[in-house]
Amino acid sequence: MNKSPQNFPPSTIFYLVRHARSQTNVLSDAGASQDSSLWHDSDLTSLGIEQATILSEKFQNIHLNAV
């Protein structure tokens, strides 16, 4: 049975966003990723701050129903 587009429920859009570059990423890239003591919230690098700023600007006019 074919349904016309007006019979479908409204679509849902998912935005998948990875965290910005952090100090832990830098350590991981240097080969320290096996150290579980590094797996914590860490400060963003200057690149990470720039990435987060750009992302916030892109989402500024997008209404989110859930996070």
C-alpha positions as CSV (number, residue, x, y, z in Angstrom):
1,M,0.0,0.0,0.0
2,N,1.5,3.3,-1.0
3,K,0.9,6.3,1.3
4,S,1.2,9.8,0.1
5,P,3.6,12.1,2.0
6,Q,0.9,13.9,3.8
7,N,-0.1,10.6,5.6
8,F,3.3,10.2,7.2
9,P,4.1,11.6,10.7
10,P,6.4,14.6,10.9
11,S,10.0,13.7,10.4
12,T,12.6,13.8,13.2
13,I,16.0,15.2,12.7
14,F,18.9,13.9,14.8
15,Y,22.0,16.0,15.2
16,L,25.1,13.9,16.3
17,V,27.9,16.1,17.6
18,R,31.2,14.9,19.0
19,H,32.8,16.9,21.7
20,A,35.4,19.5,20.8
21,R,39.2,18.9,21.0
22,S,40.2,18.5,24.7
23,Q,43.5,18.1,26.5
24,T,42.8,14.4,26.9
25,N,42.6,14.1,23.1
26,V,46.1,15.6,22.9
27,L,47.4,13.1,25.4
28,S,45.6,10.3,23.6
29,D,47.2,11.2,20.3
30,A,50.6,11.1,22.1
31,G,50.0,7.5,23.0
32,A,48.6,7.8,26.5
33,S,45.1,6.6,25.6
34,Q,45.5,3.4,27.5
35,D,45.8,5.2,30.8
36,S,42.2,5.1,32.2
37,S,43.0,7.9,34.7
38,L,43.0,10.3,31.7
39,W,39.3,9.4,30.9
40,H,37.6,12.4,32.6
41,D,36.3,15.8,31.7
42,S,39.2,17.9,30.7
43,D,39.6,21.4,29.5
44,L,39.2,22.2,25.8
45,T,42.3,23.2,23.9
46,S,42.3,26.5,21.9
47,L,41.2,24.5,18.9
48,G,38.4,22.9,20.9
49,I,37.2,26.3,22.0
50,E,37.2,27.4,18.4
51,Q,35.3,24.3,17.4
52,A,32.7,24.8,20.2
53,T,32.2,28.4,19.2
54,I,31.6,27.5,15.5
55,L,29.2,24.8,16.5
56,S,27.2,27.2,18.8
57,E,26.9,29.6,15.9
58,K,25.6,26.9,13.6
59,F,23.0,25.9,16.2
60,Q,22.0,29.4,17.1
61,N,18.8,29.4,15.0
62,I,17.9,25.8,15.4
63,H,15.2,24.9,17.8
64,L,15.9,21.7,19.7
65,N,13.0,19.7,21.3
66,A,15.2,17.4,23.2
67,V,18.9,17.0,24.1
